[in-house]
Amino acid sequence: MNAPRFPVPLSPPVLLAPMSGITDLPFRQVVAEFGAGLLVSEMIASGEMVTRKRSPRASTRARARIGAGPPTAVQLAGREASAMAEAARIAEGEGAPMIDINMGCPAKKVVGGLSGSALMRDLDLALRLIDAVVGAVKVPVSLKTRLGWDVECLNAPELAARAVEAGVAMITIHARTRAQFYTGRADWAAVQAVRAAVAVPVIVNGDILDAACARRALALSGAHGVMVGRGAQGRPWLLAQISAALYGTPAPQVPQGAALADLVARHYEAMLGFYGRDLGLRIARKHLGWYIDAAGGPPDLRARLMREGDPAQVLAQLPDALTRQEAAA
């Protein structure tokens, strides 16, 4: 049987996961430099999008901005059909080639508002939201969810089948339950049940840390592609590495030394420009920490940069911070 067609061109089917506070425009642009099949924005609350509310970090319109490079899906979350529909129309109007619906976020704040993975306990409400979004836009709509609420409620196949019947064109499954949050190991084999329930592309997500993980996740799940989340923190080239290993695309030149310092400096300055100096300084720290950890940089210098309040000092010390420390003889 022929593989189903992706709703937007994915060359190759290696996707960047939506991660709140992480997959903002500056980070997506760095990933785009190396290559990815699809970028997904951090989760955006539909109510905030409609009211133009400014979050503590950045306006919702700014967080939904589409950059250059691979296609970017804007991910929306909510519990009210009218707000979800209007937010989807706004995102489409801003140039989003695809809308992704979040029904997998396990955060207590989101679940407490009856959004995210809480919708797996009310499939009728979930379908009303899906119907509203699909009916509001002309671009494809995808759905990201989990295996279920807990081991007693593994209803992802049912939700996926109903979503596809309503017009959803792609399903992504984080291979954990909501009860697991991010603990334990992703159960890639459990995604097979979703794969068997629908005739649209299925993407497997969870614990995709390198090409070997991606290959095994595809084999166990039967999925048509992989979505990479936390593995890309400090390694924005990881998606391109996986693509090269699994699909024969050109292997990325992994930056080291001065080239890595230049990349991190550009990412750092982009964050300051996007958020403003003071907020950008705070948000950038986690990314700096991930880059330094991935490079094996000095722990003492890492700790200093996490406290540094002068961007010029951070930029001046990046080359040393990103230098791997050899084990003592």
C-alpha positions as CSV (number, residue, x, y, z in Angstrom):
1,M,0.0,0.0,0.0
2,N,1.3,3.4,-0.9
3,A,2.3,5.7,1.9
4,P,-0.1,8.6,2.5
5,R,0.8,12.0,1.3
6,F,1.9,14.6,3.8
7,P,-0.3,17.7,4.0
8,V,2.7,20.0,3.3
9,P,6.0,19.1,1.6
10,L,8.2,17.4,4.2
11,S,11.7,16.9,2.8
12,P,12.4,14.8,4.8
13,P,9.8,13.8,7.4
14,V,11.9,15.0,10.4
15,L,10.0,17.6,12.4
16,L,10.8,20.0,15.1
17,A,8.5,19.6,18.1
18,P,6.6,22.5,19.7
19,M,8.2,23.3,23.1
20,S,6.8,26.1,25.2
21,G,9.4,28.7,25.9
22,I,11.9,27.0,23.5
23,T,10.8,26.8,19.9
24,D,10.4,30.5,19.5
25,L,11.3,32.3,16.3
26,P,15.0,32.7,17.1
27,F,15.4,29.0,17.8
28,R,13.4,27.9,14.8
29,Q,15.6,30.1,12.6
30,V,18.7,28.4,13.9
31,V,17.3,24.9,13.3
32,A,16.2,26.1,9.8
33,E,19.9,27.0,8.9
34,F,20.7,23.3,9.2
35,G,17.4,21.9,7.8
36,A,14.2,20.2,8.9
37,G,11.1,18.9,7.2
38,L,8.7,21.0,9.3
39,L,9.1,23.5,12.2
40,V,6.3,23.8,14.7
41,S,5.8,26.9,16.8
42,E,5.6,26.8,20.6
43,M,2.1,26.3,21.8
44,I,0.0,29.5,21.6
45,A,-3.2,30.0,23.6
46,S,-6.0,30.7,21.2
47,G,-7.7,33.1,23.6
48,E,-4.5,35.2,23.7
49,M,-4.2,35.1,20.0
50,V,-7.7,36.4,19.5
51,T,-7.5,39.2,22.1
52,R,-3.9,40.2,21.1
53,K,-3.0,39.7,24.7
54,R,0.7,40.1,25.5
55,S,2.1,37.3,27.5
56,P,5.0,37.8,30.0
57,R,7.4,36.9,27.2
58,A,6.1,38.2,23.9
59,S,2.9,39.0,22.0
60,T,1.1,36.0,20.6
61,R,1.3,37.5,17.2
62,A,5.1,37.7,17.5
63,R,5.3,34.1,18.7
64,A,3.2,32.9,15.7
65,R,5.5,34.7,13.2
66,I,6.6,32.6,10.3
67,G,10.3,32.8,9.5
68,A,12.3,31.8,6.4
69,G,13.2,28.2,5.6
70,P,11.2,25.0,6.0
71,P,7.4,25.3,6.5
72,T,6.2,26.3,9.9
73,A,3.0,25.0,11.5
74,V,1.5,27.3,14.2
75,Q,0.3,25.2,17.1
76,L,-2.8,26.3,19.0
77,A,-4.3,25.3,22.3
78,G,-7.7,26.1,23.8
79,R,-11.0,24.8,25.0
80,E,-13.5,27.1,23.2
81,A,-14.4,26.4,19.6
82,S,-15.0,30.0,18.6
83,A,-11.6,31.2,19.9
84,M,-9.8,28.2,18.3
85,A,-11.4,28.9,15.0
86,E,-10.6,32.6,15.0
87,A,-7.0,32.0,16.1
88,A,-6.6,29.6,13.3
89,R,-7.9,32.2,10.8
90,I,-5.5,34.7,12.2
91,A,-2.5,32.3,11.9
92,E,-3.5,31.4,8.4
93,G,-3.8,35.1,7.5
94,E,-0.3,35.7,8.9
95,G,1.1,33.0,6.4
96,A,1.0,29.8,8.4
97,P,0.9,26.9,5.8
98,M,-0.5,24.5,8.5
99,I,-2.3,24.7,11.8
100,D,-1.5,22.2,14.5
101,I,-3.9,21.5,17.4
102,N,-2.4,20.8,20.8
103,M,-4.1,18.0,22.7
104,G,-1.0,16.6,24.3
105,C,0.5,19.2,26.7
106,P,0.7,17.7,30.2
107,A,1.4,20.9,32.1
108,K,-0.9,21.4,35.1
109,K,-1.7,25.0,34.1
110,V,-2.9,23.9,30.7
111,V,-4.7,20.8,31.8
112,G,-6.3,22.7,34.6
113,G,-7.8,25.0,32.0
114,L,-9.3,21.9,30.2
115,S,-6.9,22.3,27.3
116,G,-4.0,20.2,26.1
117,S,-4.0,16.6,27.1
118,A,-7.1,17.2,29.3
119,L,-9.1,16.9,26.1
120,M,-8.3,13.2,25.9
121,R,-10.8,12.8,28.7
122,D,-13.5,14.5,26.7
123,L,-13.4,13.4,23.1
124,D,-16.7,15.1,22.2
125,L,-15.3,18.5,23.2
126,A,-12.0,17.6,21.5
127,L,-13.9,17.0,18.2
128,R,-15.9,20.2,18.5
129,L,-12.6,22.1,18.6
130,I,-11.2,20.1,15.7
131,D,-14.4,20.7,13.7
132,A,-14.1,24.4,14.4
133,V,-10.5,24.7,13.3
134,V,-10.8,22.6,10.2
135,G,-13.9,24.5,9.1
136,A,-12.2,27.9,9.7
137,V,-9.2,27.6,7.4
138,K,-8.2,26.4,4.0
139,V,-4.7,25.2,5.0
140,P,-4.1,21.7,6.4
141,V,-4.8,21.0,10.0
142,S,-2.8,18.5,12.1
143,L,-3.2,17.1,15.6
144,K,-0.6,16.4,18.3
145,T,-1.6,14.3,21.2
146,R,-0.5,11.5,23.5
147,L,-1.2,7.8,23.9
148,G,-3.9,8.7,26.4
149,W,-4.6,10.2,29.8
150,D,-3.1,7.2,31.7
151,V,-2.8,3.5,31.3
152,E,-6.5,3.0,31.9
153,C,-7.4,5.5,29.1
154,L,-5.3,4.7,26.0
155,N,-7.7,6.3,23.6
156,A,-5.3,7.9,21.1
157,P,-6.5,5.6,18.2
158,E,-10.1,6.6,18.8
159,L,-9.2,10.3,19.0
160,A,-7.1,10.0,15.9
161,A,-9.7,8.2,13.8
162,R,-12.4,10.7,14.8
163,A,-10.0,13.6,14.1
164,V,-9.2,12.3,10.6
165,E,-12.9,11.8,9.9
166,A,-13.3,15.5,10.8
167,G,-10.6,16.5,8.3
168,V,-7.3,16.4,10.2
169,A,-4.5,15.6,7.7
170,M,-1.7,14.4,10.0
171,I,-1.4,13.0,13.5
172,T,1.6,13.3,15.8
173,I,1.8,11.0,18.9
174,H,4.0,11.7,21.8
175,A,4.5,8.1,23.0
176,R,3.7,8.7,26.6
177,T,0.5,9.2,28.6
178,R,-0.3,12.5,30.3
179,A,0.2,10.8,33.6
180,Q,3.8,10.1,32.7
181,F,4.5,13.7,31.8
182,Y,8.1,13.2,30.5
183,T,9.2,10.4,32.9
184,G,9.9,6.8,31.9
185,R,10.5,5.8,28.4
186,A,8.5,6.6,25.3
187,D,6.5,3.6,24.2
188,W,7.1,3.8,20.4
189,A,5.5,0.4,19.7
190,A,2.2,1.7,21.2
191,V,1.9,4.1,18.3
192,Q,1.2,1.2,16.0
193,A,-2.4,1.2,17.1
194,V,-2.8,4.8,15.9
195,R,-1.0,4.0,12.7
196,A,-3.5,1.2,12.1
197,A,-6.5,3.4,12.9
198,V,-5.9,6.1,10.3
199,A,-4.9,6.5,6.6
200,V,-3.1,9.8,7.1
201,P,0.6,10.3,8.0
202,V,1.5,9.5,11.6
203,I,4.5,11.0,13.3
204,V,6.1,9.5,16.3
205,N,7.5,11.8,19.1
206,G,9.3,11.2,22.4
207,D,12.9,10.3,23.2
208,I,14.2,10.9,19.7
209,L,17.7,11.8,20.8
210,D,19.8,10.7,17.8
211,A,19.6,8.8,14.5
212,A,19.6,5.4,16.2
213,C,16.6,6.4,18.3
214,A,14.8,7.7,15.3
215,R,15.4,4.6,13.3
216,R,14.2,2.4,16.1
217,A,11.1,4.6,16.8
218,L,10.1,4.3,13.1
219,A,10.6,0.6,13.1
220,L,8.6,0.0,16.3
221,S,5.8,2.4,15.6
222,G,5.3,2.0,11.8
223,A,5.1,5.8,11.7
224,H,5.8,7.9,8.6
225,G,8.2,10.4,10.3
226,V,9.7,11.5,13.5
227,M,9.4,14.6,15.6
228,V,12.4,15.8,17.6
229,G,12.0,17.8,20.8
230,R,14.4,18.0,23.8
231,G,17.2,16.3,21.8
232,A,17.6,19.4,19.8
233,Q,18.3,21.6,22.8
234,G,21.8,22.8,22.4
235,R,22.1,20.8,19.2
236,P,19.9,22.6,16.5
237,W,21.7,20.5,13.9
238,L,20.3,17.3,15.2
239,L,17.3,17.2,12.9
240,A,19.7,17.5,9.9
241,Q,21.9,14.7,11.3
242,I,18.9,12.4,11.6
243,S,17.7,13.3,8.1
244,A,21.2,12.5,6.7
245,A,21.4,9.2,8.4
246,L,17.8,8.0,7.6
247,Y,17.0,9.7,4.3
248,G,20.4,10.4,2.7
249,T,20.1,14.2,2.7
250,P,23.4,16.1,2.9
251,A,25.0,15.8,6.3
252,P,25.3,19.0,8.2
253,Q,28.7,20.5,9.1
254,V,28.5,20.5,12.9
255,P,30.0,23.8,14.1
256,Q,32.9,23.6,16.5
257,G,35.3,26.2,18.0
258,A,34.9,29.6,16.4
259,A,32.1,28.5,14.1
260,L,30.1,27.3,17.1
261,A,30.8,30.5,19.0
262,D,29.6,32.5,16.0
263,L,26.4,30.5,15.8
264,V,25.6,30.8,19.5
265,A,26.4,34.5,19.4
266,R,23.9,35.1,16.5
267,H,21.3,33.1,18.3
268,Y,21.9,35.0,21.5
269,E,21.7,38.4,19.7
270,A,18.5,37.3,17.9
271,M,16.9,36.5,21.3
272,L,17.8,39.9,22.6
273,G,16.4,41.5,19.5
274,F,13.2,39.5,19.7
275,Y,12.4,39.8,23.4
276,G,14.2,43.0,24.3
277,R,17.4,43.2,26.3
278,D,16.2,42.4,29.9
279,L,13.8,39.6,29.0
280,G,16.0,38.3,26.3
281,L,18.9,37.9,28.8
282,R,16.8,35.7,31.0
283,I,15.3,33.6,28.3
284,A,18.7,33.1,26.6
285,R,20.3,31.6,29.6
286,K,18.7,28.1,29.2
287,H,19.9,28.0,25.6
288,L,23.4,29.1,26.6
289,G,23.4,26.3,29.2
290,W,22.4,23.7,26.7
291,Y,25.0,24.8,24.1
292,I,27.7,24.7,26.7
293,D,26.7,21.3,28.0
294,A,26.6,19.9,24.5
295,A,30.0,21.3,23.8
296,G,31.5,20.1,27.1
297,G,32.4,23.6,28.2
298,P,33.8,24.5,31.6
299,P,31.2,24.2,34.3
300,D,32.6,27.2,36.2
301,L,32.3,29.5,33.2
302,R,28.8,28.1,32.5
303,A,27.8,29.1,36.0
304,R,29.1,32.6,35.5
305,L,27.4,33.1,32.2
306,M,24.1,32.0,33.8
307,R,24.4,35.0,36.1
308,E,25.9,37.5,33.8
309,G,23.8,40.6,33.1
310,D,26.0,42.3,30.5
311,P,25.4,40.9,27.0
312,A,28.8,42.2,25.9
313,Q,30.5,40.0,28.6
314,V,28.5,37.0,27.5
315,L,29.5,37.4,23.9
316,A,33.2,38.0,24.8
317,Q,33.3,34.7,26.9
318,L,31.4,32.4,24.5
319,P,34.6,31.1,22.7
320,D,36.0,29.9,26.0
321,A,32.6,28.7,27.3
322,L,32.1,26.5,24.2
323,T,35.5,24.8,24.4
324,R,35.4,21.2,25.4
325,Q,37.2,20.3,28.6
326,E,39.6,17.3,28.4
327,A,39.7,14.9,31.3
328,A,42.6,15.4,33.6
329,A,45.5,13.1,32.9
